[in-house]
């Protein structure tokens, strides 16, 4: 146990003691002739104790007093807030009522451990659980979608500016906004959107749900306070009534059906809002364009490595060296254009012509390169094995006592060693990939 977490244990103990022992204070009610006041005070202290325990848990797990309200995306969660408030209120009330009933019973009104909880209250708690469980399920689909990079950048910049966050504190997982640290959570998360398209904006369904939650829980807490301070609440002849001769509580107060309908509607709007797309995402056509851009990036990278290696060859003719240097300059220019393609595609620009033009230019560079460098000297092109893969293959062959050197160049010794190794595996060149860079990756995996 580290010191940062162990320092909270005394406070855990204090709040647990408050929550557990407070209801037993009703045992002094006969002496002070104010059972209702004592019970209401004990109920309030029990709520404070439970709240304190959750606060310590938040500090220990997230370094934040409200840490239990922070979700896996380091944002304050509205469904977590609802579930936490209902849990504290109902658990503290039920525990206080059970203990006080046991202590305040008399011969005429014996202690009772049976307390009727209205179905409306159970429904409200069920709705909060449904939101807590349903929210991640509703959002899981959005985590699989490809975000629009321009939208991600704009939203991240707005949040970092509005909430005074550090650079890079906001990122996207799919089209969902994440914060990198729990200390970056803000209470405004409760009423802001969750996607790259609306995370910097206030979300009306969430505002409505938060307002209704506060109203319903607040009004019911007042009803519970009246239940605690008055004599025993009973349900007789289909009516709720206070028994003037007993302090034993037999039932929780009712919840108006209108409030229940309001909560149901707000939860429906809340979960439906999570299902409706609020962000621009990358479609199938865009994904294909991004794939072509990545292939171009790999090809031009291979070419640049080949040019660099070829320029170090001693026996190149001066005109070929000059030609290679020009090809290298052109390849670097193409590389800068290719590097900008993903951002342009994400911003929705039409790049089909540019992709086709760049693909043609890279093929032309590769053809020119192959015409300069003979296969006996350095047979490495845009589709051939990279020096890094060749070096790894040579290392593995050398460990198997093949007469090769780790130069990164596919010389005759390396080719003969590879052919010998393939034959030992019972394979032929035709069993491997036709393109050399793929073939040598397969050889490396066999080694």
N, C-alpha and C positions, 0 to 999 in steps of 0.2 A: 504494500500500500504506500503510495507516495504521499509526501507531506501536504501537497495542495489539496488532496481529497480527504485526508485524515483530519484536517482542521475543521471540517464541517460536522464531524461525528457528534461533538457536544450539542450542536444545534439540532441535529437529528433527534437526539435523545430528549431535548427540552420540548420540542414540538410534538413528539410522539407521546410524551407524558401528558402534555396539555390535552391532546386529542382524546387520549384513553381515559384520563381521570376526571376531566371536567364534568361529565354527566353525573358522576357520583356525588357532586356537590348538592344535588337535590335531596340527599339524605338529611340535610340540616333544615329542610323546608318547614318541618313541624315546629322547630324552635323559633324561626323568624316569622312564621305566619305569612309567608310570601312565596308559596311554592311556585307560582307562575313566573314571578320575577327571577327566582333562582334558576328555574329550568331554562328560561329564555337566555339568561346570562351564560349558563353552562353550554347551551347550544351554540351561542356565538363563539365562546372560547374553543369549542370543539372544531368549528369551522376554521378559526385562526390556526389551530394546531395542524389540521390537514393541509391547509394552504402553506404553512411553514415547511412541512415535510416535502411537499412538491417543489417549493422554492429551493430547498437544499439539494434536491435531486437535479434540478435545473442547473444550479451552480456547479455541481460536481460533474455533470455530463457535458454541459455546454459552456460553462463559465458565465452563465447568464441567469439571473433570478427567474426569468420566464422561459428557461431553457426547455421545459416540457412542452411548450407550445411551438417549438421550432421543429420543422420537418427535415427530411433528408436532403432537401434542396436549400437548407439554411435560410428558410423564410418562415415567418410566423404563419401558422396554419389556422384558418377559421374553423375547420372541423375539429381540430385538436382543442381549440378554445371552448367550443360548445361542449364537447365531451368532458373536459376538465371541470367546467362550471357545474354541469348537472351532476357529475360524480361527487364533487365536494358537497354540494347542497343536499343531495338525497342521502348519501352515506352518513354525513354528520347528523342529519335529522333522524334517520332511522335508528342509529346507535343511541342518540340522546333519548328518544322516545322509549326504546326498549329498557334502557337502564332506569329512567325515571318511573316508568310503569312498575318496575319491580320494586322500587323504593317507596313509591307513594301510594301503593295499594293499601286498602283497609279491610276490615272484616266485612263491611257492606259492599265494598267495591274491591274485590281481591286483585292482586297483581296479575297482569295479563301480558303474555309474550306474543300475542296475536295482534298484528297491526295490518289493517287492510290498506293496500296501496291501490289507488284508482287506476283503471286501465288507461285513462288519458295520460297519466304521468308515465306509465310504462311505454306507451306509444311515443311520447316525446323523447324519452331516453333511447328508444329503439331507432328513432329517426336520426339522432345524433350519432349512434353507432353505425347506422347505414351510410351516413355521409363520411364518417371516418374511414370506413372500409371501402366504400364505393369511389371515393376521390382518386386514390392511386390507380384503381382499375380503369377509371375513365381517362386518366392522363397517360396511361401506359401506351396507348395508341399514338399519342402525339410525340412521345419520346422516340418513336421509330421513324418519324418523318424527317426529311432533310430540310434544314432551315435556309431561309434566304439570308445570305451573308451580309448584304447591305442593311437589311432590317435588324439583324442581330447587332451590328455595329452601332446603328442609330439608337436602339433601345438601351444597349449597355452604356453608351455615352450619356444618355439622358438620366438613367438611374444613378450613375456614378456622380453626376453633377448635382442632381436633386437631393440625393441622400448622403452626399459628402463621402463617397466610397473611394478606395484607392484604385489606381489604374489596374485593370485586369481582375477586379473583384466580381465582375458579372460575366457569366458565360452561358452558353446554350447547350442543352442536351436534347437533341431533336429540335422541336420548336418550343421547348420549355426552358424558362429562365432559371438558372441556378446561381447562387452566390457561393464564393469559394470558402468563406469562413462564417462560423455561426455568429460571430460578433457583428457581422454585416447585416443581420436581420433587423428590420425596422417594423414598428407597429403598423405603418402604412401598408405593409404587405397584406394585412387582413382585408383591405378594401381595394387593392390594386389587382390587375390581371396577372396571369401566370405565364403568358406566352411572349414570344419575341415581338408579336404584333400589338400587345396591349399591356405589357408589364409596367410601363411607365405611365399608364392611365388609370383613373379610378373606374371601377367596375360596378355598375348599378346593381346587378343581382347580388353581389357580395355585400354591398352597402345595405341593401334591403334585408338580407339574411342576418347581418350583424345587428341591425336596429331591432328586428323582431326578436332575436335571441335575447338581447338585453332587456327588452320590455317584458317578455314572457317570464324569464328567470327572475327579474326584479319584482314583478307583481306576485309571482308565486312565493318568493322569499318573504314578502310582506304577509301573505296568508299563513305561511308557516310560523312566522313570528307571533301572529295572533293566536294560532293554535297552541304555541308554547306557553304564552303568558296567561291564557284563559284556562278554565276548568276543562275536564275531559271532553274531547270531541267524539261524538258517536253518530252512527247512521241508523236512524229509527224511522219506520214508516216511510221509507223512500225519501227521507229528509236528513240533512246534516244539522245536528244540534249540539249545544254545549250542555253537559250535565252539571248542574249547580252543586251536586253532592259528591262529585268524584274528580280526582285529578288524573285518572287513567285515560290515556288517549287510545282509542280503538281504530281510528282511521285517519288517513291523510286528507287534507281538504281537497275539494273537487277542482278541476280545471275546466274553464268554460270551453264549450265546443268550438266557439268562434276562434279562440286563440289557437286551438289545435289545428283548425283548418288553415289559419294564417301560417303557422309553422310548416305544415305540410306543403303549402304552395311555395313558400320561400325555399324549402329544401329541394323541391322539384326544379325550381328555376336555377338554383345553385348547381345541381348536378347536370342539368341540361346544358348550362353554360360551359361546363367543363368538356362536354362532348362536341360542342360547336367549334369549328376551326376559327381562330381569331388571327391567324398569321399566314403570311405568304410562305409557301414551301416549294421545294424543288420537285418538279414533275419528272416523269419517266424520260421525256425528251431531253430535259436539262441534265439528267443523270448521265445519259449517253454522251452528251457533249463534254461533261466533266471527265468521263472516262477517256474520250479521245484526247482531251487536253493532258491528262496524266500520261497517256502513252507517248505523246509528243515530248513531254518533259523527260521521260526516261530515254527516249531515242536521242534527243539532243545532248543529254548528259553523257550517254555512252560515246557519242561522237566527240565531244569535248575531251573526254579522257583519252580517246584514241589519238586525237590530234596532239595532245600534250606528250603522249608516249612516243609518237612517231617523230616529233620534232627533236627528240633526243637521240635519234638514230644517227650514227656517224657517217654512214655511207650514202646519205641522201644527196642527190644532185642539187646544186644551188637553186635551179629553177623550180624543182619540186618543193624545196624548203620554202621558197617564196610563195608558191601556190598554196602550200599547207597553212602558212601563216595567214593568208587571205581567207582561206576556208575557216580557220579558227576564229577570225574576227567576225565573219558572217554568222557563224554558229552562236557566238556570244550575243550578237544582236537578236537572233531568233529566240534565244533562251530568255531574254528579257521580255519579249513579246508574249512568249508562252507562259511565263510566270504571271502575267497580268490576266490571262484568260479566265481562271476560276472566279475572280472578282467580277469580271465583266459578265460572265454567264449568270452568276448569282444575282446581279443587278438587273437581269432581264434583257441585256443587250443581244442583238442578233449577231452571231459570230460564225455562222455557217461558212460564209465565204472565206473568212480569215482562217478557219480551221483547215479548209481544203487547200488554201494557198500555202500555209505553213507546212502541211504534210508534203506537198509537192516540193517545197524548197528543201526540206530535210532529206527527202529521197535524192534530190539532185546533189546535195552536199555529200551524201554517202556514196553515190556513184562516182563523183569526182575524186573522192578520197581513195576509193578502191582502184581507180585508174592510176593513181600516183604511187601507192605503196603496193609492192608485189606481194603475193601470198607467201613467197619464201621469206620475205623480210618481216612483215607484220600483218597477218590476216585478221585484223580486228575491225569490224564495221559496226554500224548502229544496231544490227541484229545479232552480233557475235558476242561471245562470252566476255564479260568485263574482267579487267585485270584482277579485281578483288577475288572473283570466283576462281579464276585460273590459279592464283597464288594458293588458295585453300586446297584446290585439287592437287597442286604440286606438292604441298606439305604432306597431304595424306599419302600420295604415291611414294614420296621420299621415305616416310615412316615404314612403308612396306618394302623398302630396299630397291625401289626402282631408280635407275640412274638419271634423275632429273634435278634441276635447280629451281629454287623459288624466285623466279624472275617476273612472273605475271605475264610472260609472253608465251604464246602457243608455238614453241619451237618444235623441231622434228623429234627431239628426245621426249618431249611431253606427249606428242601425238602417238608415238610408238608405245609409250608406257600406258596410255589410255586404252589403245587398241588391245594390248596384252591383258589389261585388267578386265576389259569387257568380255574377252574370250574366256577368261577364267570363271566368269560368272555365268557362262553358258548363254551369253547374249551376242547379238550382232549390232552393228551400227543402225540397221533398219528398225531394231526394236526400240530405239530411243527417239526423242523428238527431232524433227527435221531441222529446226532452227538451232544454230549452234549455242546460243546463250542459254536456251532451255535445256539442250542436251547436256551441257556441262553442269547445270544445276542438278539434273538427274544423276549424273555421275558422282557429284559431290555427296548426294544423299546415299548412294550405294556404298561409297567409301566410308 
